Amino acid sequence: MRPLVDALLTHDPRQRERLSQALLAMALLAAGVLAMHYFVAIGQADALAVWWWSGVTLAGMAVFYGLIRSGYSRRWAEPSLTVPQMLFALSSGAVAYALLGAGRGAVFPVVMVIFMFGLFVATPAQMRWVSLYAVALFGAVMAWCAASQPLRYPPAVELGHFLLVATMMPAVSILAARLSLIRQRSRQHRAELAQALMRLREQSTRDELTGLINRRHLEELIEQEHQRCVRSGQTFCIAVLDIDHLRGVNEAHGRSTGDAVLRALAQEAARQVRVSDVLARQAGDEFVLMMPDTRAALARGGLERLHEKLGALRILHGPHVVHVGLSGGLAEHHAGETVAQTLDRAHAARLEAKLQGGGRIVTAP
């Protein structure tokens, strides 16, 4: 059963929706074909004319299905071909009206179903044009039937039918506009919800001041890297970086200048590290850099270049030009130790860099 469904509807979700819609329309008109042959059976319609009508109607819907199934309809602005299908179905219904005589009232429910079919897909403008087409088409058919077969289609009755159609169609257009507004509001609400969820996700994983990954998310990423290295036998390095004399900047120039220094250093550091590296703000003026698939010797070279770039940075904030240094401790993860132990060694190396006067990188043993 599943292979048959996939053959009819494909695996593409958008195509499945379009083809489901086309098959539903085809099923609707197939039900209309059966109803027409019932009227033939009770003597209310000409058999030959109904057979011709049935063939053209089903063939037309098959053409629509083929255009969508082949992907050819994607060349047009409306790949689902909803409006063309509606126009074709209405034209088929108008011909059925002319063929049914006393049974022609059965066409009106089908017409309404056709419009309901388009309400949830077509735009209000499209529904207005389809409504005008339906009023004009059925008006012309009713006028022709009343003029050519007045006994079978009494003019007074046809006028009543026309007034019914002319009343229903604008009402459907108004309903389409209302539904379109509801859909638009629903899309807007979904977009707002998605943005709110994205902001919430950012807030839960990002540091508000610098935009870097926060401490909690860093711990998750380091643990993931640790598990990967356990499986693969590879290793990684962790560096703990500390801004020298940031407290003095805050005391001399104010907290806003200190915040500007943190942001500027974080942005420059994020530009300098590798794409695969993870840079995070741990707390205050302390940052942590995780370097996957890296030995200490290679990591040391990268940190020295980063230290040089950040040390040369001149940060302008208002009237103040600030220059700060950077101290750091580097630790390569050893097989068998925990992430916490690797971090402790990196912290110890950073403290050693501070004790040596700062402005340098120390590698943990």
WOHU-V992345 format. One line per field, one symbol per residue. phi: phi as a letter, one per 20 degrees, with the letter a starting at -180 (. if undefined). burial: + if it has 24 or more other ideal C-beta (glycine too) atoms within 12 Angstrom, else -. A space follows every 10 residues. Layout:
phi: ???
burial: ???
This chain:
phi: .fgfffffdm efgffgffff ffffffffff ffffffffff fendbfffff ffffffffff fffgffffff nffffdfdff lffgffffff ffffffgfee mfefffffff fffgffgege cffgffffff ffffffffff fffffffecf fecggfffff ffffffefff ffffffffff ffffffffff ffffffffff fffecdfffe nffeffffff ffffffffff fenecbccdd dcffmfffff fecoffffff fgffffffff fefffffcdc eealddccdd cflcegffff ffffffffff fefddebmee ddccdbdbcd cefegneeff ffffffffff fffffeommb ddeff
burial: --------+- ----+--+++ ++++++-++- -++-+++-++ ---++----+ --++--++-+ +--++-+++- --+----+++ ++++++++++ ++++++++++ +-++-+++-+ +++++++++- ++++-+++-+ +-+++-+++- ++--++---- --+----+-- ++-++--++- -++-++--++ ---------- ---------- ----+++-++ -++++-++-- ++--++--+- ----++++++ ++++++--++ --+---++++ ++++++-+++ -+++--++++ ++--++++++ ++-+-+--++ -+++-++--+ +-+-+-+--- -+++++++++ +++-----+- -++-+++-++ -+++---+++ ++++-
